[in-house]
Amino acid sequence: MRLGGVIDSSCGSMKLRHQSLIAWQRADDLFITLHQLTTRYFPDFERFELSSQLRRAAYSVPANIVEGFARRYRRARLHFLNISESSLAEVWYCLHAAKRLGYITEQRFAELERDLNGVGAPLAGLIRSTKSLPSVIDSGWEASESSSRAESSYPFHPSHASSPSQPSSPSRPSSPSRPSRPSRPLGEG
């Protein structure tokens, strides 16, 4: 099954197009860094409290970028990108609390805060650029590098199977047809 990516012929692996997003790359790196930080340096009694919450929030940032970027409607994409941005703010607070509790130093907090800003800036740009997209997005990969724009569109959407010769409407797509029920006169049950 094709997953909506580009096959790298040098190694035969598939690279999904969200991987070209700087916001996703940095968020992914930040998650790994914070996961390692919490498992190595936070106290054991925090395993199910602050450590867990920080890891979940950090995981949510790249995961919601991926999910949002896979959406074909601007509103849905923005919803997930905004969740990602909110999770990034939650990561900051968890790190702030960890600093105040003495789990990380002021210097380490400053380094991580720079990393957070390194994710936040391109994420804010991605949100801003998504706001200017049409409400129905033809391809799930508009924000990726221009060289990959000509590649196939995201295959998970049901309309992907439709013929390219069918006219596309920028307005809201019609709902799938439902089988009609036989009409009954009022009062008959």
VENKA-V906765 format. One record per pair of residues at least 12 apart in sequence whose C-alpha atoms are under 8 Angstrom apart, sorted by the first residue. I is the first residue (numbers start at 1). J is the second residue. D is the distance in Angstrom with one decimal. If there is no record, write none. Layout:
i->(I I)
j->(J J)
d->(D D)
This chain:
i->(2 3 3 3 3 4 4 4 4 4 4 4 5 6 17 17 17 18 18 18 18 18 20 20 21 21 22 22 23 23 23 23 23 23 23 24 24 24 24 25 26 26 26 27 27 27 27 28 28 28 30 30 30 31 31 31 31 34 34 34 35 38 38 38 39 41 42 43 50 50 53 54 54 54 54 57 57 57 57 58 58 58 60 60 61 61 61 61 61 62 63 64 64 64 64 65 65 65 67 68 68 69 69 69 70 70 70 71 72 72 72 72 72 72 73 73 73 74 74 74 74 74 74 74 75 77 78 78 78 81 81 82 85 85 85 88 88 92 92 95 96 126 129 134 135 135 135 136 136 136 138 139 139 139 140 140 141 141)
j->(155 16 154 155 156 16 17 152 153 154 155 156 17 151 141 144 148 65 66 69 141 144 144 145 143 144 119 122 62 119 120 121 122 123 126 62 65 66 119 62 115 118 119 58 61 62 119 59 61 62 58 115 116 55 58 59 62 54 55 58 55 51 54 55 51 103 103 103 94 98 94 90 91 94 95 87 88 90 91 87 88 91 84 87 83 84 85 87 88 84 84 80 81 83 84 80 81 84 80 80 81 81 140 141 140 141 154 140 136 137 138 139 140 157 135 136 137 130 131 133 134 135 136 137 135 130 127 130 131 123 127 127 120 123 124 116 120 113 116 109 109 143 143 170 170 171 172 170 171 172 153 152 153 154 153 154 153 154)
d->(7.6 7.5 7.9 7.0 7.8 6.4 7.6 7.5 7.0 5.0 5.7 7.7 5.7 7.8 6.6 6.5 7.9 8.0 6.2 6.7 7.4 6.9 6.1 6.9 7.6 6.4 7.9 6.6 8.0 5.4 7.4 7.9 5.1 5.1 7.8 5.4 6.4 7.5 7.8 7.9 7.9 7.0 5.5 7.7 6.2 5.2 5.7 7.8 8.0 5.6 7.2 7.0 7.7 7.1 5.0 5.7 7.9 7.6 6.7 7.2 5.7 5.4 8.0 7.6 7.5 7.1 5.9 7.8 6.9 7.8 7.6 7.9 5.9 5.7 7.6 5.3 7.0 6.3 5.7 6.9 6.9 6.0 6.2 6.2 7.7 4.3 6.9 5.8 6.1 7.0 7.8 5.3 6.2 6.7 5.3 6.6 5.6 6.3 6.7 4.6 5.7 8.0 6.4 7.0 5.4 7.5 7.3 6.3 6.2 5.0 7.0 6.8 5.6 7.6 5.7 4.7 5.6 6.7 7.1 6.6 6.8 4.9 6.3 6.6 6.9 7.7 6.5 6.9 7.4 7.7 6.5 7.5 7.1 7.1 7.7 7.1 7.4 7.2 7.4 6.8 7.4 7.5 8.0 6.9 6.8 7.2 7.6 6.1 7.2 7.1 7.5 8.0 4.7 6.0 6.1 5.1 7.1 7.2)
